[in-house]
Amino acid sequence: MGIFGTDGVRGIGYVDSVADPLHSFNSERLFSKDLCGEIAFSASKVADAGSVVIGWDRRPSNPELAKSAIDSLSKTGRKIMVLGETSTPGLQYAMLAQEAKLGVMITASHNPSEDTGVKILFENGRKPTVEEESAIENGLFRETEDNGGESEIERISNNTYIQLIRGMLIDFGRRGLIPDEGFLVDGSGGWISTWLADMISEAGFPCREASDRSAAINLNCGAGSLSEGEVIEWGECRESNHSLLRMLKPSPRGSVLGFCFDGDGDRCFLISSNGDGALVIGGDGFLRLFSRSCADENYFSAALTIESALDVSENLRSLGTGRVTETGVGDRWLQHALMGDLETDNVVGAEPSGHVILKHEIGSKTGLWGDGVKTMLEFLRLIGSHGQNWSEIASSSTSLNLTYSIHPSNRALWDPDGEPGNLVLDAIIRSLDTRAEGVRRVNVEGESGLLLLRHSGEVEWSFAIRNSGTESKTRVTLRTTGGTRDESERVMAAMIDVLEPMLKSDSMS
């Protein structure tokens, strides 16, 4: 069946009834209210007994979809706590505070507003395993009734989470960790855009929200269209469609200019100045700052993905005082990789897309997840600890990353173990003028459709081809330490020349 992608289920929001919800989803990407309710109901069969928290972001179809989920769960006898519009980390925080066993967040993250979907969360805000996703899928439309009795439904508030952030902001201000000149924030028109900028201003630091709540969520704003390491020159910023970039003015190198989040608030990009323009800093830059900070610590645990810059993992491993794990793409794999180190003080996972996994404690409960607002605060703390050199540390990559997305892509045509994978391997061997035995395949948990190839020597190379789990894209990533840009672009072009005609040829059928 395979309706789950990288993070939850996503499709086009659809509030009318359909005759066959699964067929409509698989053939037309319609995420209907019937399918939403059934996923929530099936997830309740997989979760431990206890209460459930439901929330959503600001998409046109979400209130109707949420009602369907609530109606379906009302047959389970579970206490249902309705959080309303929120962020994914806000819902995870509420799960810890309420000791809930199940979370249902209706969102499509950074996708356009016509898309929506659902993220399922288990106790302590944990994302599902592959086995749990399969159990949810296998339970869809199998049961029509439940003997759990009528459920109690209670409306709960986001205020506790907001007050937590307020307290942290006040503390950071007292410690001199917030720039006096302030900065912009861009909440993608999501829930955090209704309060974060005002809260920072109330704490005494100039701040302005860049996104527009009267426009669609994620439209020309937020983290979705940005990429780690890109530099947008000042003239390009003035002409940009991106709301925060368009508001920027030339600033000295190292200035903190703003923070961009995605629609459901679990990603964060730091926007700073490199002198010539706006520099985008995500999870790789975060981990570079983190590695300097924990150099004298006894132990740390860090997780990063197959798309992270090679120098980041090399720097962390060179410290010799911690555990470094490489995972598949997606914040849940980072989360799962770190679950065994919850007792460790220094625990972090990050990927270039701006997901930064941090530890959260509420009473006796501990969770691990990405929270864009807390990532913003942690960026400010790390910047404060490194002084004027922070920008050089965060952007001082000794490796090179190139990425390319084939779009639209017929993802069903990508086969890492078949002819497409063999053709890519041949293209790499020819481009590098190397022997086949010098290129090895690496397997990564949670990435069954991944082709990850490594070539080691005086120059280190890593090549990853994988389908997006959320959009009709096939993503190609090249990483190297020691390879030149010209050489890297030549190898990337050779891979694209093989893949693009193959995957685009039948993409619209």
Secondary structure, 3 states (H helix, E strand, C coil): CCCCCCCCEEEEEECCCCCCHHHHHHHHCEEEHHHHHHHHHHHHHHCCCCCEEEEECCCCCHHHHHHHHHHHHCCCCCCEEEEEECCHHHHHHHHHHHCCCEEEEECCCCCCCCEEEEEEEEHHHECCCHHHHHHHHHCCCCCCCCCCCCCCEEECCCHHHHHHHHHHHHHHHHCCCCCCCCEEEECCCCHHHHCHHHHHHHCCCCEEECCCCCCCCCCCCCCCCCCCCCEEEHHHHHHCCCHHHHHCCCCCCCCEEEEEECCCCCEEEEEEECCCEEEEECHHHHHHHHHHHCCCCCCEEEEEECCCCHHHHHHHHHHCCEEEEEECCCHHHHHHHHHHHCCCCCEEEECCCCEEEEEEEECCEEEEEECHHHHHHHHHHHHHHHHHHHHHHHHCCCCEEEEEEECCCCHHHCCCCCHHHHHHHHHHHHHHCCCHHHEEECCCCCCCCCEEEEECCCCEEEEEEEECCCCCCEEEEEEEECCCHHHHHHHHHHHHHHHHHHHHCCCCC
